[in-house]
């Protein structure tokens, strides 16, 4: 079972009730930051390469990095 599957399985019935109507947003927020950080780590902080790996536009990547408070310089060599 991969990380994404584990995260989804961890959402039990109480979470479904608690987050009713916003579950999609909650799950997306839970996985988006670690996913972007992983891509940046693998590309040594190169946002363009990380965006290509994730299949998103470079500007979208930069917007998400800013919104999520990620410092891409953390992985630069």
GROMACS elastic network, one bead per residue, 0.5 to 0.9 nm:
[ bonds ]
;  ai    aj funct       b0    kb
    1     4     6  0.81733   500
    1     5     6  0.60292   500
    1     6     6  0.65213   500
    2     5     6  0.54082   500
    2     6     6  0.62851   500
    2     7     6  0.87837   500
    3     6     6  0.50974   500
    3     7     6  0.61819   500
    3     8     6  0.87193   500
    3    31     6  0.89981   500
    4     7     6  0.51478   500
    4     8     6  0.63268   500
    4     9     6  0.86452   500
    4    31     6  0.73043   500
    5     8     6  0.52080   500
    5     9     6  0.61089   500
    5    10     6  0.86129   500
    6     9     6  0.50718   500
    6    10     6  0.61457   500
    6    11     6  0.89902   500
    7    10     6  0.52186   500
    7    11     6  0.70239   500
    7    27     6  0.80872   500
    7    30     6  0.81148   500
    7    31     6  0.79530   500
    8    11     6  0.55066   500
    8    12     6  0.86942   500
    8    27     6  0.74463   500
    9    12     6  0.70999   500
   11    14     6  0.79134   500
   11    15     6  0.57381   500
   11    16     6  0.69403   500
   11    27     6  0.88905   500
   12    15     6  0.54758   500
   12    16     6  0.65499   500
   12    17     6  0.89708   500
   13    16     6  0.50670   500
   13    17     6  0.63185   500
   13    18     6  0.85698   500
   14    17     6  0.51022   500
   14    18     6  0.59530   500
   14    19     6  0.84392   500
   15    19     6  0.57593   500
   15    20     6  0.79833   500
   15    23     6  0.83160   500
   16    19     6  0.53566   500
   16    20     6  0.56583   500
   16    21     6  0.88330   500
   16    23     6  0.68260   500
   17    20     6  0.51868   500
   17    21     6  0.89631   500
   18    23     6  0.87975   500
   19    22     6  0.54061   500
   19    23     6  0.52632   500
   19    24     6  0.89774   500
   19    26     6  0.75607   500
   20    23     6  0.59797   500
   21    24     6  0.78909   500
   21    25     6  0.88060   500
   22    25     6  0.53244   500
   22    26     6  0.61391   500
   22    27     6  0.87227   500
   23    27     6  0.61129   500
   23    28     6  0.84624   500
   24    27     6  0.53107   500
   24    28     6  0.61067   500
   24    29     6  0.86110   500
   25    28     6  0.50875   500
   25    29     6  0.61172   500
   25    30     6  0.85726   500
   26    29     6  0.52235   500
   26    30     6  0.61917   500
   26    31     6  0.88956   500
   27    30     6  0.50028   500
   27    31     6  0.64130   500
   27    32     6  0.84125   500
   28    31     6  0.54524   500
   28    32     6  0.56614   500
   28    33     6  0.88278   500
   29    32     6  0.53036   500
   29    33     6  0.68799   500
   30    33     6  0.69999   500
   30    34     6  0.77871   500
   31    34     6  0.56686   500
   31    35     6  0.60172   500
   31    36     6  0.86821   500
   32    35     6  0.51555   500
   32    36     6  0.61785   500
   32    37     6  0.85505   500
   32    64     6  0.88253   500
   32    68     6  0.87405   500
   33    36     6  0.52636   500
   33    37     6  0.60570   500
   33    38     6  0.85295   500
   33    64     6  0.84417   500
   33    65     6  0.82032   500
   33    68     6  0.65209   500
   33    69     6  0.89201   500
   33    70     6  0.78765   500
   34    37     6  0.50018   500
   34    38     6  0.60043   500
   34    39     6  0.86380   500
   35    38     6  0.51385   500
   35    39     6  0.63519   500
   35    40     6  0.87044   500
   35    54     6  0.86005   500
   36    39     6  0.51255   500
   36    40     6  0.61700   500
   36    41     6  0.85277   500
   36    50     6  0.75279   500
   36    51     6  0.84638   500
   36    54     6  0.79522   500
   36    61     6  0.81914   500
   36    64     6  0.84819   500
   36    65     6  0.77952   500
   36    70     6  0.86544   500
   37    40     6  0.50530   500
   37    41     6  0.60335   500
   37    42     6  0.86343   500
   37    45     6  0.87391   500
   37    65     6  0.88123   500
   37    70     6  0.74176   500
   37    71     6  0.89130   500
   37    72     6  0.79582   500
   38    41     6  0.50082   500
   38    42     6  0.62308   500
   38    43     6  0.86791   500
   38    50     6  0.87279   500
   39    42     6  0.51760   500
   39    43     6  0.62910   500
   39    44     6  0.85444   500
   39    45     6  0.82095   500
   39    46     6  0.88716   500
   39    47     6  0.85980   500
   39    49     6  0.83040   500
   39    50     6  0.50109   500
   39    51     6  0.78853   500
   39    53     6  0.69957   500
   39    54     6  0.73901   500
   40    43     6  0.50944   500
   40    44     6  0.58346   500
   40    46     6  0.62642   500
   40    47     6  0.65928   500
   40    49     6  0.81588   500
   40    50     6  0.54840   500
   40    51     6  0.86630   500
   40    72     6  0.65547   500
   40    74     6  0.89813   500
   40    75     6  0.69126   500
   40    76     6  0.89554   500
   41    44     6  0.50418   500
   41    45     6  0.59932   500
   41    46     6  0.85449   500
   41    50     6  0.85719   500
   41    72     6  0.83053   500
   41    74     6  0.83519   500
   41    75     6  0.55163   500
   41    76     6  0.83142   500
   42    45     6  0.77039   500
   42    46     6  0.87472   500
   42    50     6  0.77431   500
   42    75     6  0.84498   500
   43    46     6  0.52727   500
   43    47     6  0.77181   500
   43    48     6  0.89352   500
   43    49     6  0.63087   500
   43    50     6  0.60595   500
   43    75     6  0.80453   500
   43    76     6  0.84784   500
   44    47     6  0.87830   500
   44    50     6  0.89417   500
   44    72     6  0.81780   500
   44    73     6  0.82368   500
   44    74     6  0.83361   500
   44    77     6  0.66590   500
   45    48     6  0.89823   500
   45    49     6  0.86106   500
   45    50     6  0.77330   500
   45    71     6  0.85622   500
   45    73     6  0.58120   500
   45    74     6  0.70315   500
   45    76     6  0.50908   500
   45    77     6  0.84448   500
   46    49     6  0.55582   500
   46    50     6  0.61647   500
   46    51     6  0.86315   500
   46    72     6  0.75166   500
   46    73     6  0.87025   500
   46    75     6  0.85643   500
   46    76     6  0.76947   500
   47    50     6  0.50026   500
   47    51     6  0.59535   500
   47    52     6  0.85533   500
   47    58     6  0.68217   500
   47    61     6  0.69507   500
   47    62     6  0.73348   500
   47    72     6  0.74577   500
   48    51     6  0.51362   500
   48    52     6  0.63078   500
   48    53     6  0.87613   500
   48    57     6  0.81994   500
   48    58     6  0.55092   500
   48    59     6  0.89513   500
   48    61     6  0.80600   500
   49    52     6  0.50782   500
   49    53     6  0.62675   500
   49    54     6  0.87281   500
   49    58     6  0.85904   500
   50    53     6  0.50804   500
   50    54     6  0.63047   500
   50    55     6  0.85399   500
   50    56     6  0.87162   500
   50    58     6  0.84640   500
   50    61     6  0.80738   500
   51    54     6  0.51273   500
   51    55     6  0.59345   500
   51    56     6  0.51293   500
   51    57     6  0.60484   500
   51    58     6  0.55393   500
   51    59     6  0.87748   500
   51    60     6  0.81213   500
   51    61     6  0.58446   500
   51    62     6  0.88618   500
   52    56     6  0.61720   500
   52    57     6  0.73518   500
   52    58     6  0.77859   500
   53    56     6  0.79125   500
   54    57     6  0.88584   500
   56    59     6  0.84374   500
   56    60     6  0.65129   500
   56    61     6  0.67335   500
   57    60     6  0.51140   500
   57    61     6  0.62791   500
   57    62     6  0.87818   500
   58    62     6  0.62693   500
   58    63     6  0.86470   500
   59    62     6  0.50648   500
   59    63     6  0.61466   500
   59    64     6  0.85908   500
   60    63     6  0.50684   500
   60    64     6  0.61505   500
   60    65     6  0.85484   500
   61    64     6  0.51687   500
   61    65     6  0.60816   500
   61    66     6  0.86308   500
   62    65     6  0.50362   500
   62    66     6  0.62062   500
   62    67     6  0.85486   500
   63    66     6  0.52531   500
   63    67     6  0.60894   500
   63    68     6  0.85538   500
   64    68     6  0.58839   500
   64    69     6  0.82798   500
   64    70     6  0.84056   500
   65    68     6  0.53058   500
   65    69     6  0.59588   500
   65    70     6  0.50614   500
   65    71     6  0.73425   500
   65    72     6  0.77778   500
   66    69     6  0.51521   500
   66    70     6  0.63743   500
   66    71     6  0.82172   500
   67    70     6  0.79467   500
   70    73     6  0.89492   500
   70    74     6  0.87142   500
   71    74     6  0.57803   500
   71    75     6  0.84270   500
   72    75     6  0.61550   500
   72    76     6  0.73091   500
   73    76     6  0.51360   500
   73    77     6  0.85317   500
   74    77     6  0.86264   500
